[in-house]
Amino acid sequence: MGMIENFEAMLASGKDSALLRFSLGNAYMQSADASHLTIAITHLCAAVKQDSDYSAAWKLLGKAYVANANIDDAKTAYEEGIRAANAKGDKQAAKEMTVFLKRLNNVSN
């Protein structure tokens, strides 16, 4: 049983959490199957819904949206992630997402 299957089994058994959803999103993002991107987004959205201060989940969600060509959603995810990171004092995550957001804004202008 692979990592995705193990995480999905945990979720199916009722062990839902922001960390599990983040882990699932990350595992689906690392999959070579392009169709897994929308599944990753679904899990990452669930992670930030469960914990809106989870800056790493916001950052990965932004990356997933960019990979899926959802630029407006990516910008929103990065903006929320920057807010969450700043609230937690996670300066590195805030700095990274600020750079990603600036790049998106420069591309769309």
FIVEX-500034 format. One record per residue (C-alpha): residue number from 1; residue in one letter; x, y, z. Coordinates in pm, 1 decimal, m for minus. Each point is the difference from the previous one (the first is absolute). Layout:
# residues N
<site><n>NUM</n><res>a</res><east>X</east><north>Y</north><up>Z</up></site>
...
***
This chain:
# residues 109
<site><n>1</n><res>m</res><east>0.0</east><north>0.0</north><up>0.0</up></site>
<site><n>2</n><res>g</res><east>143.2</east><north>335.9</north><up>m103.9</up></site>
<site><n>3</n><res>m</res><east>4.4</east><north>329.0</north><up>185.0</up></site>
<site><n>4</n><res>i</res><east>m317.0</east><north>131.8</north><up>m164.6</up></site>
<site><n>5</n><res>e</res><east>m185.7</east><north>m321.5</north><up>75.0</up></site>
<site><n>6</n><res>n</res><east>112.8</east><north>9.9</north><up>364.7</up></site>
<site><n>7</n><res>f</res><east>m111.5</east><north>361.0</north><up>41.3</up></site>
<site><n>8</n><res>e</res><east>m331.1</east><north>m68.9</north><up>m175.3</up></site>
<site><n>9</n><res>a</res><east>m57.8</east><north>m298.3</north><up>231.6</up></site>
<site><n>10</n><res>m</res><east>61.7</east><north>223.8</north><up>301.6</up></site>
<site><n>11</n><res>l</res><east>m247.7</east><north>253.3</north><up>m133.7</up></site>
<site><n>12</n><res>a</res><east>m257.7</east><north>m270.2</north><up>m70.3</up></site>
<site><n>13</n><res>s</res><east>37.4</east><north>m126.1</north><up>357.3</up></site>
<site><n>14</n><res>g</res><east>m106.4</east><north>341.7</north><up>130.4</up></site>
<site><n>15</n><res>k</res><east>339.6</east><north>143.7</north><up>89.2</up></site>
<site><n>16</n><res>d</res><east>m58.8</east><north>326.4</north><up>m184.8</up></site>
<site><n>17</n><res>s</res><east>229.9</east><north>289.9</north><up>89.8</up></site>
<site><n>18</n><res>a</res><east>168.1</east><north>295.9</north><up>m163.4</up></site>
<site><n>19</n><res>l</res><east>334.6</east><north>m181.1</north><up>14.9</up></site>
<site><n>20</n><res>l</res><east>m142.8</east><north>m311.0</north><up>m167.1</up></site>
<site><n>21</n><res>r</res><east>m163.7</east><north>210.3</north><up>m272.2</up></site>
<site><n>22</n><res>f</res><east>327.9</east><north>189.4</north><up>m52.4</up></site>
<site><n>23</n><res>s</res><east>187.2</east><north>m331.0</north><up>m22.1</up></site>
<site><n>24</n><res>l</res><east>m250.1</east><north>m134.0</north><up>m252.7</up></site>
<site><n>25</n><res>g</res><east>20.5</east><north>317.9</north><up>m205.4</up></site>
<site><n>26</n><res>n</res><east>377.1</east><north>m15.8</north><up>2.8</up></site>
<site><n>27</n><res>a</res><east>2.0</east><north>m368.4</north><up>m98.4</up></site>
<site><n>28</n><res>y</res><east>m238.8</east><north>61.8</north><up>m289.4</up></site>
<site><n>29</n><res>m</res><east>211.2</east><north>300.0</north><up>m110.9</up></site>
<site><n>30</n><res>q</res><east>307.9</east><north>m222.8</north><up>m14.1</up></site>
<site><n>31</n><res>s</res><east>m181.1</east><north>m260.4</north><up>m208.9</up></site>
<site><n>32</n><res>a</res><east>94.4</east><north>m19.3</north><up>m365.2</up></site>
<site><n>33</n><res>d</res><east>m370.1</east><north>m23.1</north><up>m90.5</up></site>
<site><n>34</n><res>a</res><east>m123.5</east><north>343.1</north><up>m115.4</up></site>
<site><n>35</n><res>s</res><east>m358.8</east><north>m92.9</north><up>85.6</up></site>
<site><n>36</n><res>h</res><east>103.7</east><north>m9.4</north><up>366.2</up></site>
<site><n>37</n><res>l</res><east>40.7</east><north>377.1</north><up>4.7</up></site>
<site><n>38</n><res>t</res><east>m370.1</east><north>66.9</north><up>56.7</up></site>
<site><n>39</n><res>i</res><east>m5.6</east><north>m260.1</north><up>277.7</up></site>
<site><n>40</n><res>a</res><east>297.7</east><north>174.7</north><up>161.8</up></site>
<site><n>41</n><res>i</res><east>m184.4</east><north>332.4</north><up>m15.7</up></site>
<site><n>42</n><res>t</res><east>m306.6</east><north>m155.4</north><up>163.1</up></site>
<site><n>43</n><res>h</res><east>205.0</east><north>m131.9</north><up>292.4</up></site>
<site><n>44</n><res>l</res><east>196.4</east><north>322.8</north><up>40.7</up></site>
<site><n>45</n><res>c</res><east>m321.9</east><north>202.1</north><up>3.4</up></site>
<site><n>46</n><res>a</res><east>m126.6</east><north>m230.6</north><up>274.4</up></site>
<site><n>47</n><res>a</res><east>324.3</east><north>52.7</north><up>194.5</up></site>
<site><n>48</n><res>v</res><east>m29.0</east><north>379.5</north><up>m0.4</up></site>
<site><n>49</n><res>k</res><east>m371.2</east><north>m20.6</north><up>75.5</up></site>
<site><n>50</n><res>q</res><east>80.6</east><north>m204.6</north><up>309.9</up></site>
<site><n>51</n><res>d</res><east>292.5</east><north>224.3</north><up>99.9</up></site>
<site><n>52</n><res>s</res><east>1.7</east><north>342.1</north><up>m165.2</up></site>
<site><n>53</n><res>d</res><east>336.7</east><north>78.8</north><up>163.1</up></site>
<site><n>54</n><res>y</res><east>179.1</east><north>m294.5</north><up>m167.4</up></site>
<site><n>55</n><res>s</res><east>243.6</east><north>205.2</north><up>m207.1</up></site>
<site><n>56</n><res>a</res><east>173.3</east><north>m302.3</north><up>m157.4</up></site>
<site><n>57</n><res>a</res><east>m335.6</east><north>m123.1</north><up>m128.6</up></site>
<site><n>58</n><res>w</res><east>m78.3</east><north>342.0</north><up>m147.3</up></site>
<site><n>59</n><res>k</res><east>339.3</east><north>4.6</north><up>m171.8</up></site>
<site><n>60</n><res>l</res><east>m48.9</east><north>m346.4</north><up>m150.7</up></site>
<site><n>61</n><res>l</res><east>m355.8</east><north>86.9</north><up>m100.4</up></site>
<site><n>62</n><res>g</res><east>131.3</east><north>304.9</north><up>m186.5</up></site>
<site><n>63</n><res>k</res><east>255.4</east><north>m219.0</north><up>m176.0</up></site>
<site><n>64</n><res>a</res><east>m271.4</east><north>m250.2</north><up>m94.2</up></site>
<site><n>65</n><res>y</res><east>m219.6</east><north>274.7</north><up>m142.0</up></site>
<site><n>66</n><res>v</res><east>291.4</east><north>133.0</north><up>m207.1</up></site>
<site><n>67</n><res>a</res><east>67.4</east><north>m350.1</north><up>m133.4</up></site>
<site><n>68</n><res>n</res><east>m369.0</east><north>m23.1</north><up>m89.9</up></site>
<site><n>69</n><res>a</res><east>9.2</east><north>345.3</north><up>m169.6</up></site>
<site><n>70</n><res>n</res><east>m241.9</east><north>151.1</north><up>254.8</up></site>
<site><n>71</n><res>i</res><east>196.6</east><north>320.1</north><up>45.4</up></site>
<site><n>72</n><res>d</res><east>m269.7</east><north>201.8</north><up>180.0</up></site>
<site><n>73</n><res>d</res><east>m52.4</east><north>m282.2</north><up>250.3</up></site>
<site><n>74</n><res>a</res><east>376.4</east><north>m27.4</north><up>45.2</up></site>
<site><n>75</n><res>k</res><east>23.4</east><north>370.2</north><up>79.3</up></site>
<site><n>76</n><res>t</res><east>m277.3</east><north>m32.3</north><up>257.1</up></site>
<site><n>77</n><res>a</res><east>169.3</east><north>m302.7</north><up>158.0</up></site>
<site><n>78</n><res>y</res><east>330.9</east><north>183.4</north><up>25.1</up></site>
<site><n>79</n><res>e</res><east>m166.9</east><north>308.7</north><up>146.8</up></site>
<site><n>80</n><res>e</res><east>m173.7</east><north>m211.8</north><up>263.6</up></site>
<site><n>81</n><res>g</res><east>322.2</east><north>m189.8</north><up>61.0</up></site>
<site><n>82</n><res>i</res><east>195.0</east><north>321.8</north><up>54.5</up></site>
<site><n>83</n><res>r</res><east>m263.4</east><north>114.1</north><up>249.3</up></site>
<site><n>84</n><res>a</res><east>17.1</east><north>m334.2</north><up>182.2</up></site>
<site><n>85</n><res>a</res><east>379.9</east><north>m7.0</north><up>0.7</up></site>
<site><n>86</n><res>n</res><east>25.2</east><north>355.3</north><up>130.9</up></site>
<site><n>87</n><res>a</res><east>m253.0</east><north>m77.4</north><up>273.8</up></site>
<site><n>88</n><res>k</res><east>215.6</east><north>m294.2</north><up>112.2</up></site>
<site><n>89</n><res>g</res><east>330.4</east><north>181.3</north><up>m39.0</up></site>
<site><n>90</n><res>d</res><east>105.1</east><north>m241.2</north><up>m275.9</up></site>
<site><n>91</n><res>k</res><east>216.8</east><north>253.6</north><up>m181.6</up></site>
<site><n>92</n><res>q</res><east>157.8</east><north>m242.2</north><up>m245.7</up></site>
<site><n>93</n><res>a</res><east>m333.9</east><north>m130.2</north><up>m129.6</up></site>
<site><n>94</n><res>a</res><east>m135.3</east><north>354.8</north><up>m26.0</up></site>
<site><n>95</n><res>k</res><east>308.8</east><north>108.2</north><up>m192.6</up></site>
<site><n>96</n><res>e</res><east>m22.0</east><north>m293.9</north><up>m242.4</up></site>
<site><n>97</n><res>m</res><east>m369.1</east><north>51.9</north><up>m70.1</up></site>
<site><n>98</n><res>t</res><east>55.7</east><north>373.4</north><up>m46.9</up></site>
<site><n>99</n><res>v</res><east>256.6</east><north>m79.9</north><up>m270.0</up></site>
<site><n>100</n><res>f</res><east>m237.4</east><north>m249.8</north><up>m166.5</up></site>
<site><n>101</n><res>l</res><east>m283.8</east><north>253.6</north><up>9.7</up></site>
<site><n>102</n><res>k</res><east>217.4</east><north>274.8</north><up>m150.3</up></site>
<site><n>103</n><res>r</res><east>101.2</east><north>m233.2</north><up>m282.7</up></site>
<site><n>104</n><res>l</res><east>m364.4</east><north>m78.3</north><up>m74.6</up></site>
<site><n>105</n><res>n</res><east>m91.4</east><north>367.1</north><up>5.3</up></site>
<site><n>106</n><res>n</res><east>287.3</east><north>82.7</north><up>m237.2</up></site>
<site><n>107</n><res>v</res><east>m105.6</east><north>m274.1</north><up>m243.2</up></site>
<site><n>108</n><res>s</res><east>m364.6</east><north>106.5</north><up>m4.2</up></site>
<site><n>109</n><res>n</res><east>79.1</east><north>370.4</north><up>m51.0</up></site>
***
